[in-house]
Amino acid sequence: MTRLPESRTPAFLCLLATLACPCAGADSGLAAPSSVFAQLGGNRDAGTATGGVTWDWALSHETRWGRVAGYWEAAFGRWRAERANGADAAWVLQLGVTPVLRLEPQGGEGRWFVEGGIGLNYLNPLYQEGDRQRFTTRLNFGSHLAVGRRFGAVPAHHEVALRLQHFSNAGIRHPNPGANFVQLRYSYRF
């Protein structure tokens, strides 16, 4: 199997994601996205900036706690991590796809929500923050828990969410230091 040169891997993955992305519109027979988002966050040693699109699932279910629904998320991000020597910074590319479950509690008129998801993320180059161990795999899992609120006229087109996100390779290869981030997301729903 032929491997792409390391410098061309991110460009190839971006091209592949663009071709596979069902945001081409109704004319192509593929579903248009439900929302776009921008997200900023970080931790003590790193900062993140992420953007992306989501596609709502057609299925939802009413429970005694509220309405459960879901969506697919495609994300493109850049991470900036301080090196251990403090002299320079490393920039990391993040590409991710995540299925997300959302609960809109009863009585909240669909305005408040909690959600969680676990998806696959490609990070290049291998991520390292501060003096911690470097990640040992480029393919990692990203899991998050979030609380948020929709606002604006009905239907509410705007969302703000506070997210706690963890990235690691789930023990596929060691060391597996993982990284945790606090992130603030703004979404515009179509």
QUIFENFEN-V168418 format. One line per field, one symbol per residue. ss: DSSP state (a for helix, b for strand, c for the rest). phi: phi as a letter, one per 30 degrees, with the letter a starting at -180 (. if undefined). psi: psi as a letter, one per 30 degrees, with the letter a starting at -180 (. if undefined). Layout:
ss = ???
phi = ???
psi = ???
//
This chain:
ss = cccccaaaaaaaaaaaaaaacccccaaaccccccbbbbbbbbcccbbbbbbbbbbbccccbbcccbbbbbbbbbbbbbbbbbbcccccbbbbbbbbbbbbbbbbbccccccbbbbbbbbbbbbbcccccbccccccccbbbbbbbbbbbbbccccccbbbbbbbbbbbccccccccccbbbbbbbbbbbc
phi = .dcdeedcedddddddddddddcdjdddicddddabbbbbalbdcbbbbbblbbbdddcbbdbdckccbaacbcbbbbcbcddddidbbccbdbbbbbdbcbccedichicdabaaabbcbccbdedbchcdedecbddbcccbbbbabcbjddddccbbbcbcbbbachidbcdbdibcbcbcccbccd
psi = kkkkkeffeeeeeeeeeeefkhgflfffflkllelllkkkaaaefllkkklalljkkfklkklffakkallkkkkklkkjkkleffellkkkkkklkkkkkkkjlkfgggellklllkakkkkkakkkkbglkkkfkejlkkklklklkklalkkjfkkkkkkkkkklgggekkliflkkkkkkkkkkk.
//
